[in-house]
Amino acid sequence: MKNFSSWLIAMFAFMFWGFRLVGTVLNSIGIEFMFVPSNMTMEIALLFITFICICFMVKRKLLAAAIYLACHFIYYGPTFVQHFTQILDQTLPTEQYMSVLFELFALVLAIAALFDVLLDKNRKAHPTDKKTDWFYTNKDYDRKLDERADKNNYRTL
């Protein structure tokens, strides 16, 4: 993760995860919060899956970003579409506008995370292979060979 945008996406993902965690805990205790999970069981499962996916997205794993996107679209997608159609019909209560904002942020963040991993040029240009990288990236080994090669002075008469 050498790009500033990658760090920003990872930080926003962790902050949004923490915000959802606080909202879920407060909802389970019974304290009112601006974020109300629509399905408590799915929200808890999604919190665990999201945490694991974010950790692997920092390591630039494409599968983790795809799972992150799929889970968020499965959970937030249908309610966002339903709320969006209610906004167009002007039948959405004003208390629900904040949840629409959170759903939109979750979907945009998941799309941004997937595209960030997909378009990472460093990941594609420099893949790591642990079997051979120790040899090819070891500068000390190259220096030893160069010093040894310089000492072989054969005289020809």
N, C-alpha and C positions, 0 to 999 in steps of 0.2 A: 504494500500500500504506500506508494510514493506520491500519489496525487492528493492535493488538498480536498478535492471533492470526495474522494473515497473516505477520508477521515471524517468529513462532515456527515456523510450518509451513515457511517457506522455510529457516530455520536448521536445523531438524531434517532437512529433505530434503538439504541440503548436507552435514550431518554424517553422515547415513546413507550418502550417496554416497561420501564420503571413507572411511568405514569399509569399505564394500564394495570400494573401490579398493585399500585396504591388504590386505584379505583375499585379493583376486584376485592381487595381486602376490606376496604371501607364498606362496600356494598354487602359483603358477607357478614360484617359486624352489625350493620343496620344504620350506619351513618350515611347521610345524604351527601353525594358528591356530584360534580358536574358530568362525570362519565358513568353511565349505568350500563353494565354488560347485558346484552340481550339474552345470552344463554350462559349461565354460570359454569356448567360442566365443560362446554366447548371453550370458554374463555380460559379456564385453568389449563386445559390441554394445550391450547394455542400459546399460552405463556411459556410452557416448557419447550415446546417445539421451536418457538421464536427465539428463545435464549440460545438454544443449541445452534440454530441456523445462523444467528448473528455472529456467534463465535467462529463458525466455519467460514462465513463470508469475509471476515477479517483476514483469514488465511487464503482468500481468493478462490474458494471452491464454488464451481458453477452449480453443482447439484444442490448445495445449501441455498443459493439464491433462488433457484427454481422452486424448491420446496417452500421457501419463505413467501414467494409470490403466490403459489397455489393455495397455501393455507389462508393467506389474507384475502384472496379473492373468493374463496369458498365461504369464509366467515363474514366478511364485510360487504362483499359484492351484492348479494340479494337485498340486504337491508338498505344499502346505498341506492340501488335502483328504485326500490319502493319509496324511499324518502324523496328521491329526486322527482319521481312522478307526482308525488304529493305536493312538492314545491311548485311544479308546473301547473297543477290544478288549484293551487293556493288553498289546500286543505290541511297543510302540515301545521301542527301547533307550534307556537314560538318556543316552547321548552325543548323541542326536538332539534332545533337548528344547530345546537352545539354538538350533538351526536353525529349529525350530518358532516360537520366540519372534521371531526375525528375520523370518521369513516373515509372521507376524501383524503385526509392526510395519510392514513394507513395504506390506502391503495396507491397513492402517488409515491410514497416511500418505498413500497415493495417493487414498483416498476423501476424506480431510479436505482435501487440496489441491484436488480437483475441486469440492467443496461450497464451499470458501472463495472460489474464483473465481466460481462460479455465484451465490453469495449476496452478492457485493460490491455494495452499493447505490450506492456512489460511481461505479463503472464504468458502471452503467446510467443513473444520474441525470444524469451529466455526461460524455457522450461527447465525444471531441475531434475537431475538424474543422480541420485545419491551414490550409485555404483561407480560413476566415472568423474563426478565433480571434484572429488578430493584430489584427483591426479591433475586435472586440467586447470583447476583454479588455485593450485598450490604454488605460489611464487618462490617459496623457500626451496622447494625441490628443483625448480628451474635454475636457481642461482647455484646450487651445489653442482649441477651438471655443467654449467658454464665454467665454473672455477676449475673443475677437474679436467675439462677439455682443454683449457688454456695451458695446463702444465705438461701436456704431452708434446714435448719438443724433440723431434727426431732430426738428427743431422744427416744430411746426404752429402757424400763427398763426390 
